C-alpha cells in the first residue's frame, strides 16, 4: 500500500502529532485547513474542496469549527456516495472535552 495523502483536521497546540513527518517521508500530499497557521509545505483545503485520491475515492473538506476555529472534517466518498467521515477528534463517553483554548472569551 502506498500513502498518497496525509490529512490534518486541525493544528494541535497541546500535543505532538506525526502528520507532517509522515507526509515528508512518504512524499504524500499534506492536506491542511487553509486558514490554519502552518509554516510548512502543504495543500490548503477549504470548506467544500474535493480531492481525488488516485483515480478512486474523493475526500471533501467540511468546515466543522469547534474548539479550533479552522477544524475541518474529511468526508470520504466512493463513486459520489459518502462512506466515512474523519473528524480528527476523540469519541468521549460519559465525560467532556476541554473548552476552546483559542477563543479570547
Helices and strands as residue ranges (DSSP letters): E 5-7, H 19-26, E 29-33, E 43-45, E 50-52, E 58-63, E 72-78, E 81-86
